[in-house]
Amino acid sequence: MTTATTAVPVPRAGALELVQGVRRGLARVPLSVIELAMRVGVGMVFWKSSMLKLADWDSTVALFANEYRLPALPPEVAAVLGTTVELTGAILLFVGLGARLGAAALLGLTLTIQLLVYPENWPDHLLWGSILAYVLTRGAGRLSVDHLIARRLGLG
């Protein structure tokens, strides 16, 4: 009686060392750089949106009246509130000053958009919300005014 054995390929030492070297190299990328990129990336989404709204206010109010149609808010009020949150939140994220507050406001806006305006755009909203939730729960990171203030106050 013969038994068949299946040989399991063993990675060559060179390939394993290469993978380990790449992993070590990636681990050296400072988290603060990634946090800054996340803040700027998601902030740009809201900055661009607020700039478009400010460029043509009549169209913005019409957009809130005819497409967004938020319940319980007149379009003029909703346009001012939404644009203010987008603009202010983006700036707070860019600078990293009050970034948790900016992230909370933009997360609320994202949830409003998801639930009341564009539920089919959930992949975008999930991406934005994930980044905003990170900033809300972990802070802006070392490359921020928040971090400088916290260090100055002996908080971190």
Helices and strands as residue ranges (DSSP letters): H 13-27, H 31-55, H 57-63, I 64-68, H 75-95, H 99-112, I 113-117, G 119-121, H 122-138, H 145-152
